[in-house]
Amino acid sequence: MSKTETILILDFGSQYTQLIARRVRENKVFSLILPYNISIKKIKEINPNGIIFSGGPSNVYQKKAPFPREEVFSLNIPILGICYGMQLCGHMFGGKVKKTPLREYGHAELTIDRREDLFFRMPKKINVWMSHGDHVSRLPTGFERIAHTRNSSIAAFRNQDRTIFGIQFHPEVVHTPLGSTLIANFLFKVCNVSSSWTPRSFIKETVKNIRREVGREKVILGLSGGVDSSIAALLIHKAIGKQLTCIFVDNGVLRHNEAKKVKEVFQKNFHLNLRTVNAEKRFLDKLKNVVDPERKRKVIGHEFIRVFEKEAQRLGNVRYLAQGTLYPDVIESVSFHGGPTSVIKSHHNVGGLPKKLKLKLIEPLRELFKDEVREVGRTLGLSDEITQRQPFPGPGLAVRIIGNVTKKRADLLRAADCIVVDEIKRAGLYKKIWQSFAILLPIKSVGVMGDERTYENVVTIRAVTSRDGMTADWARLPYEVLNTISNRIINEIKGINRVCLDVSSKPPATIEWE
C-alpha cells in the first residue's frame, strides 16, 4: 500500500497554525497538526515527508518554553521553522536569539539573498508579514543567511546539509502575498512531494481503511441531515453497504422539517438503512433548567450516546459508532494533550462523549476542513442541496437558545430560523454566506402591536462569511433583506416583537453564541 505523503505541523501555540495546514492542503498535499512535544515514536509512525514548526507566543529563554524533542533533527526529514519555530532551530543548534531593538509587527520588505530552495523563482524583494519581538542575532554553525529585512539582519536561514530552514515572517497569512509560493517551494523543491491528495484519493484510501477496521461488524451513525453526518454516512455506506444503519434522532432542537428531508434524500434516493427515533421529550427533559453552554453540549452528547447504545442493542451486536467530526471540531475542542493551543469550546462529537463508551468510534472526516468535506460529498454524488448546506451545530438549536431550553422556545426559534434561511435563499445569498440563522435571547422587550402594549421575545440575526469556520466576518446583508426578515418574523411569529443584528466577527467572537 502506498503511503499518503504528509507534512507534519508541530504546534507551538501560534494563532496561525491552522492556516499553515490550509496552505499546505491547497497544494493537494495532506497536512497534520500535532503538539510540539509529540513523541519521536509517533513521528516515525506518521513518517512525514516534511515538518513545519509553527510560530508561538513564547521566547526560547523563558521558563517552560515549548521545545520539540531534540531527536526530531536526526530523522533526516526537511524542517521549516516559522517565527518562533525559526528561533528554536537557531537556539537549539547554538545560535543566538535576543530581543529586537525595534519590534517588527506588520508589513516589512524582505530582501532575498539566495533565490533558490524556499525562494525559488521569487523576486529579489518581496512584502512579508512580521510579528515578533525576538530574532536570531547570530547564526549557528553550519547555517547561512538567505534573506534579511531592514530591522532583521537574519530574516531567513538554512542548513543545506540537514535540510533545515527558518523564516522570521509568516508565509501562511494573506498579508504575505507570495507566502503561498514559498510554502509550495518547501513542499515541492525541498520535500519533493507531489500534488496527489485529492477528494478521489481520500475516498479511495478512507474506504479501504474503513473496510479493514470494521470487517463484517455493524456500524451505527447519527444522521442529522447536515453536511458532515450526511457525507460520513455515504462514505461509510460506500465501504460497507448494509452493515451501516443510520439513526435519525429528533431531539426537539432540530431545524424545520428536518426529519422529512432526511428520509426523502437518504432513504429514498440513496437507499441507506435508516431508523428514526422521536426523542424530543427525553432531550428537553434533560435540558430543563440547563443554561450553561458547555453543560448543554455535554448533556446532548451524552443523551445521543445513550440513544445510540439503546438502538444498538435492538440491532444486536453493534460494535461501532460513526460520527461526522471535522478537523476544526478537534482543534477547537482539545489542547492537543499538553500542547499550547487553548480550548475554545467542546463539540458534542468530541467533548461530550462519556469515558466508558461501549461503542468504538469511526470518524472518517476527522482530519478534513469543511470545504474539503464538501468536495468529497460532490465526488460521492451528493447534490448541492446537501453539500452546500450551511453548517448546523451538533447540539442544534439548544446552543442558539440562550438560557433555558423549552419546547415553546425551541418552536419560536425554529420558526424564526426558517424565515431567515428562506429570505437568504430568496435573495440568492445562501451559497455566498457561511452561516445565517437566528438566536433567541433570554430577554423580553416592550413593543406596540395593534395599539396594544406587548412584552415579548427578542431574536438576533447572525450571518457570517468564512472559508472554513476558523475565522469569520459578519455578512453585510442588504437592508432590503434585513427589512423583510424582520417584518416577517415579527408579523408571522406570535411571541417575538423585536429583531436585532449581530455585527461581530470571529475572532474575537465565535460564530455561534454558545
Secondary structure as a PSIPRED ss2 file (coil, helix, strand):
# PSIPRED VFORMAT (PSIPRED V4.0)

   1 M C   1.000  0.000  0.000
   2 S C   1.000  0.000  0.000
   3 K C   1.000  0.000  0.000
   4 T C   1.000  0.000  0.000
   5 E C   1.000  0.000  0.000
   6 T E   0.000  0.000  1.000
   7 I E   0.000  0.000  1.000
   8 L E   0.000  0.000  1.000
   9 I E   0.000  0.000  1.000
  10 L E   0.000  0.000  1.000
  11 D E   0.000  0.000  1.000
  12 F C   1.000  0.000  0.000
  13 G C   1.000  0.000  0.000
  14 S C   1.000  0.000  0.000
  15 Q C   1.000  0.000  0.000
  16 Y C   1.000  0.000  0.000
  17 T H   0.000  1.000  0.000
  18 Q H   0.000  1.000  0.000
  19 L H   0.000  1.000  0.000
  20 I H   0.000  1.000  0.000
  21 A H   0.000  1.000  0.000
  22 R H   0.000  1.000  0.000
  23 R H   0.000  1.000  0.000
  24 V H   0.000  1.000  0.000
  25 R H   0.000  1.000  0.000
  26 E C   1.000  0.000  0.000
  27 N C   1.000  0.000  0.000
  28 K C   1.000  0.000  0.000
  29 V C   1.000  0.000  0.000
  30 F E   0.000  0.000  1.000
  31 S E   0.000  0.000  1.000
  32 L E   0.000  0.000  1.000
  33 I E   0.000  0.000  1.000
  34 L E   0.000  0.000  1.000
  35 P E   0.000  0.000  1.000
  36 Y C   1.000  0.000  0.000
  37 N C   1.000  0.000  0.000
  38 I C   1.000  0.000  0.000
  39 S C   1.000  0.000  0.000
  40 I H   0.000  1.000  0.000
  41 K H   0.000  1.000  0.000
  42 K H   0.000  1.000  0.000
  43 I H   0.000  1.000  0.000
  44 K H   0.000  1.000  0.000
  45 E H   0.000  1.000  0.000
  46 I H   0.000  1.000  0.000
  47 N C   1.000  0.000  0.000
  48 P C   1.000  0.000  0.000
  49 N C   1.000  0.000  0.000
  50 G E   0.000  0.000  1.000
  51 I E   0.000  0.000  1.000
  52 I E   0.000  0.000  1.000
  53 F E   0.000  0.000  1.000
  54 S C   1.000  0.000  0.000
  55 G C   1.000  0.000  0.000
  56 G C   1.000  0.000  0.000
  57 P C   1.000  0.000  0.000
  58 S C   1.000  0.000  0.000
  59 N C   1.000  0.000  0.000
  60 V C   1.000  0.000  0.000
  61 Y C   1.000  0.000  0.000
  62 Q C   1.000  0.000  0.000
  63 K C   1.000  0.000  0.000
  64 K C   1.000  0.000  0.000
  65 A C   1.000  0.000  0.000
  66 P C   1.000  0.000  0.000
  67 F C   1.000  0.000  0.000
  68 P C   1.000  0.000  0.000
  69 R C   1.000  0.000  0.000
  70 E H   0.000  1.000  0.000
  71 E H   0.000  1.000  0.000
  72 V H   0.000  1.000  0.000
  73 F H   0.000  1.000  0.000
  74 S H   0.000  1.000  0.000
  75 L C   1.000  0.000  0.000
  76 N C   1.000  0.000  0.000
  77 I C   1.000  0.000  0.000
  78 P C   1.000  0.000  0.000
  79 I E   0.000  0.000  1.000
  80 L E   0.000  0.000  1.000
  81 G E   0.000  0.000  1.000
  82 I E   0.000  0.000  1.000
  83 C C   1.000  0.000  0.000
  84 Y H   0.000  1.000  0.000
  85 G H   0.000  1.000  0.000
  86 M H   0.000  1.000  0.000
  87 Q H   0.000  1.000  0.000
  88 L H   0.000  1.000  0.000
  89 C H   0.000  1.000  0.000
  90 G H   0.000  1.000  0.000
  91 H H   0.000  1.000  0.000
  92 M H   0.000  1.000  0.000
  93 F C   1.000  0.000  0.000
  94 G C   1.000  0.000  0.000
  95 G C   1.000  0.000  0.000
  96 K E   0.000  0.000  1.000
  97 V E   0.000  0.000  1.000
  98 K E   0.000  0.000  1.000
  99 K E   0.000  0.000  1.000
 100 T E   0.000  0.000  1.000
 101 P E   0.000  0.000  1.000
 102 L E   0.000  0.000  1.000
 103 R E   0.000  0.000  1.000
 104 E E   0.000  0.000  1.000
 105 Y E   0.000  0.000  1.000
 106 G E   0.000  0.000  1.000
 107 H E   0.000  0.000  1.000
 108 A E   0.000  0.000  1.000
 109 E E   0.000  0.000  1.000
 110 L E   0.000  0.000  1.000
 111 T E   0.000  0.000  1.000
 112 I E   0.000  0.000  1.000
 113 D C   1.000  0.000  0.000
 114 R C   1.000  0.000  0.000
 115 R C   1.000  0.000  0.000
 116 E C   1.000  0.000  0.000
 117 D H   0.000  1.000  0.000
 118 L H   0.000  1.000  0.000
 119 F H   0.000  1.000  0.000
 120 F C   1.000  0.000  0.000
 121 R C   1.000  0.000  0.000
 122 M C   1.000  0.000  0.000
 123 P C   1.000  0.000  0.000
 124 K C   1.000  0.000  0.000
 125 K E   0.000  0.000  1.000
 126 I E   0.000  0.000  1.000
 127 N E   0.000  0.000  1.000
 128 V E   0.000  0.000  1.000
 129 W E   0.000  0.000  1.000
 130 M E   0.000  0.000  1.000
 131 S E   0.000  0.000  1.000
 132 H E   0.000  0.000  1.000
 133 G E   0.000  0.000  1.000
 134 D E   0.000  0.000  1.000
 135 H E   0.000  0.000  1.000
 136 V E   0.000  0.000  1.000
 137 S E   0.000  0.000  1.000
 138 R E   0.000  0.000  1.000
 139 L C   1.000  0.000  0.000
 140 P C   1.000  0.000  0.000
 141 T C   1.000  0.000  0.000
 142 G C   1.000  0.000  0.000
 143 F C   1.000  0.000  0.000
 144 E E   0.000  0.000  1.000
 145 R E   0.000  0.000  1.000
 146 I E   0.000  0.000  1.000
 147 A E   0.000  0.000  1.000
 148 H E   0.000  0.000  1.000
 149 T C   1.000  0.000  0.000
 150 R C   1.000  0.000  0.000
 151 N C   1.000  0.000  0.000
 152 S C   1.000  0.000  0.000
 153 S C   1.000  0.000  0.000
 154 I C   1.000  0.000  0.000
 155 A C   1.000  0.000  0.000
 156 A E   0.000  0.000  1.000
 157 F E   0.000  0.000  1.000
 158 R E   0.000  0.000  1.000
 159 N E   0.000  0.000  1.000
 160 Q C   1.000  0.000  0.000
 161 D C   1.000  0.000  0.000
 162 R C   1.000  0.000  0.000
 163 T C   1.000  0.000  0.000
 164 I E   0.000  0.000  1.000
 165 F E   0.000  0.000  1.000
 166 G E   0.000  0.000  1.000
 167 I E   0.000  0.000  1.000
 168 Q C   1.000  0.000  0.000
 169 F C   1.000  0.000  0.000
 170 H C   1.000  0.000  0.000
 171 P C   1.000  0.000  0.000
 172 E C   1.000  0.000  0.000
 173 V C   1.000  0.000  0.000
 174 V C   1.000  0.000  0.000
 175 H C   1.000  0.000  0.000
 176 T C   1.000  0.000  0.000
 177 P C   1.000  0.000  0.000
 178 L C   1.000  0.000  0.000
 179 G H   0.000  1.000  0.000
 180 S H   0.000  1.000  0.000
 181 T H   0.000  1.000  0.000
 182 L H   0.000  1.000  0.000
 183 I H   0.000  1.000  0.000
 184 A H   0.000  1.000  0.000
 185 N H   0.000  1.000  0.000
 186 F H   0.000  1.000  0.000
 187 L H   0.000  1.000  0.000
 188 F H   0.000  1.000  0.000
 189 K H   0.000  1.000  0.000
 190 V H   0.000  1.000  0.000
 191 C C   1.000  0.000  0.000
 192 N C   1.000  0.000  0.000
 193 V C   1.000  0.000  0.000
 194 S C   1.000  0.000  0.000
 195 S C   1.000  0.000  0.000
 196 S C   1.000  0.000  0.000
 197 W C   1.000  0.000  0.000
 198 T C   1.000  0.000  0.000
 199 P H   0.000  1.000  0.000
 200 R H   0.000  1.000  0.000
 201 S H   0.000  1.000  0.000
 202 F H   0.000  1.000  0.000
 203 I H   0.000  1.000  0.000
 204 K H   0.000  1.000  0.000
 205 E H   0.000  1.000  0.000
 206 T H   0.000  1.000  0.000
 207 V H   0.000  1.000  0.000
 208 K H   0.000  1.000  0.000
 209 N H   0.000  1.000  0.000
 210 I H   0.000  1.000  0.000
 211 R H   0.000  1.000  0.000
 212 R H   0.000  1.000  0.000
 213 E H   0.000  1.000  0.000
 214 V H   0.000  1.000  0.000
 215 G C   1.000  0.000  0.000
 216 R C   1.000  0.000  0.000
 217 E C   1.000  0.000  0.000
 218 K E   0.000  0.000  1.000
 219 V E   0.000  0.000  1.000
 220 I E   0.000  0.000  1.000
 221 L E   0.000  0.000  1.000
 222 G E   0.000  0.000  1.000
 223 L C   1.000  0.000  0.000
 224 S C   1.000  0.000  0.000
 225 G C   1.000  0.000  0.000
 226 G C   1.000  0.000  0.000
 227 V H   0.000  1.000  0.000
 228 D H   0.000  1.000  0.000
 229 S H   0.000  1.000  0.000
 230 S H   0.000  1.000  0.000
 231 I H   0.000  1.000  0.000
 232 A H   0.000  1.000  0.000
 233 A H   0.000  1.000  0.000
 234 L H   0.000  1.000  0.000
 235 L H   0.000  1.000  0.000
 236 I H   0.000  1.000  0.000
 237 H H   0.000  1.000  0.000
 238 K H   0.000  1.000  0.000
 239 A H   0.000  1.000  0.000
 240 I H   0.000  1.000  0.000
 241 G H   0.000  1.000  0.000
 242 K H   0.000  1.000  0.000
 243 Q H   0.000  1.000  0.000
 244 L E   0.000  0.000  1.000
 245 T E   0.000  0.000  1.000
 246 C E   0.000  0.000  1.000
 247 I E   0.000  0.000  1.000
 248 F E   0.000  0.000  1.000
 249 V E   0.000  0.000  1.000
 250 D E   0.000  0.000  1.000
 251 N C   1.000  0.000  0.000
 252 G C   1.000  0.000  0.000
 253 V C   1.000  0.000  0.000
 254 L C   1.000  0.000  0.000
 255 R C   1.000  0.000  0.000
 256 H C   1.000  0.000  0.000
 257 N C   1.000  0.000  0.000
 258 E H   0.000  1.000  0.000
 259 A H   0.000  1.000  0.000
 260 K H   0.000  1.000  0.000
 261 K H   0.000  1.000  0.000
 262 V H   0.000  1.000  0.000
 263 K H   0.000  1.000  0.000
 264 E H   0.000  1.000  0.000
 265 V H   0.000  1.000  0.000
 266 F H   0.000  1.000  0.000
 267 Q H   0.000  1.000  0.000
 268 K H   0.000  1.000  0.000
 269 N H   0.000  1.000  0.000
 270 F C   1.000  0.000  0.000
 271 H C   1.000  0.000  0.000
 272 L C   1.000  0.000  0.000
 273 N E   0.000  0.000  1.000
 274 L E   0.000  0.000  1.000
 275 R E   0.000  0.000  1.000
 276 T E   0.000  0.000  1.000
 277 V E   0.000  0.000  1.000
 278 N E   0.000  0.000  1.000
 279 A C   1.000  0.000  0.000
 280 E H   0.000  1.000  0.000
 281 K H   0.000  1.000  0.000
 282 R H   0.000  1.000  0.000
 283 F H   0.000  1.000  0.000
 284 L H   0.000  1.000  0.000
 285 D H   0.000  1.000  0.000
 286 K H   0.000  1.000  0.000
 287 L H   0.000  1.000  0.000
 288 K C   1.000  0.000  0.000
 289 N C   1.000  0.000  0.000
 290 V C   1.000  0.000  0.000
 291 V C   1.000  0.000  0.000
 292 D C   1.000  0.000  0.000
 293 P H   0.000  1.000  0.000
 294 E H   0.000  1.000  0.000
 295 R H   0.000  1.000  0.000
 296 K H   0.000  1.000  0.000
 297 R H   0.000  1.000  0.000
 298 K H   0.000  1.000  0.000
 299 V H   0.000  1.000  0.000
 300 I H   0.000  1.000  0.000
 301 G H   0.000  1.000  0.000
 302 H H   0.000  1.000  0.000
 303 E H   0.000  1.000  0.000
 304 F H   0.000  1.000  0.000
 305 I H   0.000  1.000  0.000
 306 R H   0.000  1.000  0.000
 307 V H   0.000  1.000  0.000
 308 F H   0.000  1.000  0.000
 309 E H   0.000  1.000  0.000
 310 K H   0.000  1.000  0.000
 311 E H   0.000  1.000  0.000
 312 A H   0.000  1.000  0.000
 313 Q H   0.000  1.000  0.000
 314 R H   0.000  1.000  0.000
 315 L H   0.000  1.000  0.000
 316 G C   1.000  0.000  0.000
 317 N C   1.000  0.000  0.000
 318 V E   0.000  0.000  1.000
 319 R E   0.000  0.000  1.000
 320 Y E   0.000  0.000  1.000
 321 L E   0.000  0.000  1.000
 322 A E   0.000  0.000  1.000
 323 Q C   1.000  0.000  0.000
 324 G C   1.000  0.000  0.000
 325 T C   1.000  0.000  0.000
 326 L C   1.000  0.000  0.000
 327 Y H   0.000  1.000  0.000
 328 P H   0.000  1.000  0.000
 329 D H   0.000  1.000  0.000
 330 V H   0.000  1.000  0.000
 331 I H   0.000  1.000  0.000
 332 E H   0.000  1.000  0.000
 333 S H   0.000  1.000  0.000
 334 V C   1.000  0.000  0.000
 335 S C   1.000  0.000  0.000
 336 F C   1.000  0.000  0.000
 337 H C   1.000  0.000  0.000
 338 G C   1.000  0.000  0.000
 339 G C   1.000  0.000  0.000
 340 P C   1.000  0.000  0.000
 341 T C   1.000  0.000  0.000
 342 S C   1.000  0.000  0.000
 343 V C   1.000  0.000  0.000
 344 I C   1.000  0.000  0.000
 345 K C   1.000  0.000  0.000
 346 S C   1.000  0.000  0.000
 347 H C   1.000  0.000  0.000
 348 H C   1.000  0.000  0.000
 349 N C   1.000  0.000  0.000
 350 V C   1.000  0.000  0.000
 351 G C   1.000  0.000  0.000
 352 G C   1.000  0.000  0.000
 353 L C   1.000  0.000  0.000
 354 P C   1.000  0.000  0.000
 355 K C   1.000  0.000  0.000
 356 K C   1.000  0.000  0.000
 357 L C   1.000  0.000  0.000
 358 K C   1.000  0.000  0.000
 359 L C   1.000  0.000  0.000
 360 K E   0.000  0.000  1.000
 361 L E   0.000  0.000  1.000
 362 I E   0.000  0.000  1.000
 363 E C   1.000  0.000  0.000
 364 P C   1.000  0.000  0.000
 365 L C   1.000  0.000  0.000
 366 R C   1.000  0.000  0.000
 367 E C   1.000  0.000  0.000
 368 L C   1.000  0.000  0.000
 369 F C   1.000  0.000  0.000
 370 K H   0.000  1.000  0.000
 371 D H   0.000  1.000  0.000
 372 E H   0.000  1.000  0.000
 373 V H   0.000  1.000  0.000
 374 R H   0.000  1.000  0.000
 375 E H   0.000  1.000  0.000
 376 V H   0.000  1.000  0.000
 377 G H   0.000  1.000  0.000
 378 R H   0.000  1.000  0.000
 379 T H   0.000  1.000  0.000
 380 L H   0.000  1.000  0.000
 381 G C   1.000  0.000  0.000
 382 L C   1.000  0.000  0.000
 383 S C   1.000  0.000  0.000
 384 D H   0.000  1.000  0.000
 385 E H   0.000  1.000  0.000
 386 I H   0.000  1.000  0.000
 387 T H   0.000  1.000  0.000
 388 Q C   1.000  0.000  0.000
 389 R C   1.000  0.000  0.000
 390 Q C   1.000  0.000  0.000
 391 P C   1.000  0.000  0.000
 392 F C   1.000  0.000  0.000
 393 P C   1.000  0.000  0.000
 394 G C   1.000  0.000  0.000
 395 P C   1.000  0.000  0.000
 396 G H   0.000  1.000  0.000
 397 L H   0.000  1.000  0.000
 398 A H   0.000  1.000  0.000
 399 V H   0.000  1.000  0.000
 400 R C   1.000  0.000  0.000
 401 I E   0.000  0.000  1.000
 402 I C   1.000  0.000  0.000
 403 G C   1.000  0.000  0.000
 404 N C   1.000  0.000  0.000
 405 V C   1.000  0.000  0.000
 406 T C   1.000  0.000  0.000
 407 K H   0.000  1.000  0.000
 408 K H   0.000  1.000  0.000
 409 R H   0.000  1.000  0.000
 410 A H   0.000  1.000  0.000
 411 D H   0.000  1.000  0.000
 412 L H   0.000  1.000  0.000
 413 L H   0.000  1.000  0.000
 414 R H   0.000  1.000  0.000
 415 A H   0.000  1.000  0.000
 416 A H   0.000  1.000  0.000
 417 D H   0.000  1.000  0.000
 418 C H   0.000  1.000  0.000
 419 I H   0.000  1.000  0.000
 420 V H   0.000  1.000  0.000
 421 V H   0.000  1.000  0.000
 422 D H   0.000  1.000  0.000
 423 E H   0.000  1.000  0.000
 424 I H   0.000  1.000  0.000
 425 K H   0.000  1.000  0.000
 426 R H   0.000  1.000  0.000
 427 A C   1.000  0.000  0.000
 428 G C   1.000  0.000  0.000
 429 L C   1.000  0.000  0.000
 430 Y H   0.000  1.000  0.000
 431 K H   0.000  1.000  0.000
 432 K H   0.000  1.000  0.000
 433 I C   1.000  0.000  0.000
 434 W C   1.000  0.000  0.000
 435 Q E   0.000  0.000  1.000
 436 S E   0.000  0.000  1.000
 437 F E   0.000  0.000  1.000
 438 A E   0.000  0.000  1.000
 439 I E   0.000  0.000  1.000
 440 L E   0.000  0.000  1.000
 441 L E   0.000  0.000  1.000
 442 P E   0.000  0.000  1.000
 443 I E   0.000  0.000  1.000
 444 K E   0.000  0.000  1.000
 445 S E   0.000  0.000  1.000
 446 V E   0.000  0.000  1.000
 447 G E   0.000  0.000  1.000
 448 V E   0.000  0.000  1.000
 449 M E   0.000  0.000  1.000
 450 G C   1.000  0.000  0.000
 451 D C   1.000  0.000  0.000
 452 E E   0.000  0.000  1.000
 453 R E   0.000  0.000  1.000
 454 T E   0.000  0.000  1.000
 455 Y E   0.000  0.000  1.000
 456 E E   0.000  0.000  1.000
 457 N E   0.000  0.000  1.000
 458 V E   0.000  0.000  1.000
 459 V E   0.000  0.000  1.000
 460 T E   0.000  0.000  1.000
 461 I E   0.000  0.000  1.000
 462 R E   0.000  0.000  1.000
 463 A E   0.000  0.000  1.000
 464 V E   0.000  0.000  1.000
 465 T E   0.000  0.000  1.000
 466 S C   1.000  0.000  0.000
 467 R C   1.000  0.000  0.000
 468 D C   1.000  0.000  0.000
 469 G C   1.000  0.000  0.000
 470 M C   1.000  0.000  0.000
 471 T C   1.000  0.000  0.000
 472 A E   0.000  0.000  1.000
 473 D E   0.000  0.000  1.000
 474 W E   0.000  0.000  1.000
 475 A C   1.000  0.000  0.000
 476 R C   1.000  0.000  0.000
 477 L C   1.000  0.000  0.000
 478 P C   1.000  0.000  0.000
 479 Y H   0.000  1.000  0.000
 480 E H   0.000  1.000  0.000
 481 V H   0.000  1.000  0.000
 482 L H   0.000  1.000  0.000
 483 N H   0.000  1.000  0.000
 484 T H   0.000  1.000  0.000
 485 I H   0.000  1.000  0.000
 486 S H   0.000  1.000  0.000
 487 N H   0.000  1.000  0.000
 488 R H   0.000  1.000  0.000
 489 I H   0.000  1.000  0.000
 490 I H   0.000  1.000  0.000
 491 N H   0.000  1.000  0.000
 492 E H   0.000  1.000  0.000
 493 I C   1.000  0.000  0.000
 494 K C   1.000  0.000  0.000
 495 G C   1.000  0.000  0.000
 496 I E   0.000  0.000  1.000
 497 N E   0.000  0.000  1.000
 498 R E   0.000  0.000  1.000
 499 V E   0.000  0.000  1.000
 500 C E   0.000  0.000  1.000
 501 L E   0.000  0.000  1.000
 502 D C   1.000  0.000  0.000
 503 V C   1.000  0.000  0.000
 504 S C   1.000  0.000  0.000
 505 S C   1.000  0.000  0.000
 506 K E   0.000  0.000  1.000
 507 P C   1.000  0.000  0.000
 508 P C   1.000  0.000  0.000
 509 A C   1.000  0.000  0.000
 510 T C   1.000  0.000  0.000
 511 I C   1.000  0.000  0.000
 512 E C   1.000  0.000  0.000
 513 W C   1.000  0.000  0.000
 514 E C   1.000  0.000  0.000
